[in-house]
Amino acid sequence: MVLALRYLSGACGRARAGFPGGFSAACRPARGRPWPLCQGGRRASTRSEVTLETTVFLCSVWREWLMLRLEGWKALGYFKNWKVDKMSVTVLSGTEMLIVAVEQEEIPRLQALYERGLQNGVQGLRLIQQEDIKKKEPYCRGLMAIDCPYTGIVDYRQVALSFARDFQEAGGFVLTNFEVKDLEMAKESPSGSKDGEGEEVQCQYVVTCAGLYSDRISELSGCNPDPQIVPFRGDYLLLKPEKCYLVKGNIYPVPDSRFPFLGVHFTPRMDGSIWLGPNAVLAFKREGYKPFDFSARDVMDVIIKSGLIKLVFQNFSYGVNEMYKACFLSATVKHLQKFIPEITVSDILRGPAGVRAQALDRDGNLVEDFVFDGGVGDIGNRILHVRNAPSPAATSSLAISGMIADEIQQRFKL
């Protein structure tokens, strides 16, 4: 028995036509392997065998897994659960990170964070005072900070492209713009989609890490609708090039356990730019990267199915404050000045945005731990849905991938 994944025909072909980064033919398998669907103009009746042989090999040898992700990203640069195993990605070293307490009430949380870091074996951690903060970051103001000397900056797009190449060389292939419409046990004879417009991919097992669509993909195999995904847009600001001297390395705030993703970050990039942010405001579309992006279905799902209303009432002031900062740059700058007083409104520009797939339960609580699910019946025994992975997923991808690999081996008895 195998599974059939049905998706819209032609989507993959559109994606591969303009695939950037020197990675020609995004859907091309390794030499000697069959071409995937969407190649050569094949239509709805075509099916392809996709097994886990290569995946199992990767799990057992590297202890992490390069997953076929069932989400509609336009390019591999958005994939964030992969580990670098080759020296083909440049890391900018020597960029220390400071986690800075700027208020007296933040110091106990900072000290507790420092102790957890020591318990987890993080190397080189030091608690430093105001004078040492100035030595590390001359323009940064703070009462106390954790100095993390072993940090670096990486171009995660290049990381993803590198892993895609490794994955192909190991015998796998990649489909982009892969919008899954159905999950069902495969029939004995090939058949097209019910509407005659789709394609099918067959596989022995399926693992999904669908991000913003993880709840909807999970429901295709009969999973409980909870937790629901609520999209939060995170807007970044850019420090003007002539002001980038104000920041030497990563400067982070002391995280609040109630909202660990809030708080402005000063982040140097590989191109020398400095990103400030992000904030967190409700997006009115799951892929709503712009303030006025809107989807009626997504909004109704958030209102009716999730615990967003309870979250809003429980944390009304936080929500209003984030919305206010998103609308008025002066409010954001006032917060930035707690760390670097020299920054002014004229020093910053509006930058890019991302959307956070926040899992939320019915009581309005943020889901902060892993959520694995499968489904019901025979199909549930062959699917692993990763419905939530704690932030920061990219930074923690090595540990996360190892945990998922363990779950795969245990659940599928591989």
Secondary structure, 3 states (H helix, E strand, C coil): CCEEEEEECCHHHHHHHCCCCCCCCCCCCCCCCCCCCCCCCCCCCCEEEECCHHHHHHHHHHCCCCCCCCCCCCCHHHCCCCCCCCCCCCEECCCCEEEEECCHHHHHHHHHHHHHHHHCCCCCCEEEEHHHHHHHCCCCCCCEEEEECCCCEECHHHHHHHHHHHHHHCCCCCCCCCCEEEEEECCCCCCCCCCCCEEEEEECCEEECCHHHHHHHHHCCCCCCCCEEEEEEEEEEEECHHHHHHCCCEEEECCECCECCCCCEEEECCCCCEEEECCCEECCCCCCCCCCCCCHHHHHHHHHCCCHHHHHHHCHHHHHHHHHHHHCHHHHHHHHCCCCCCCCHHHEEEEEEEEEEEEECCCCCECCCCEEECCCHHHHCCEEEEEECCCCCCCCHHHHHHHHHHHHHHHHCC
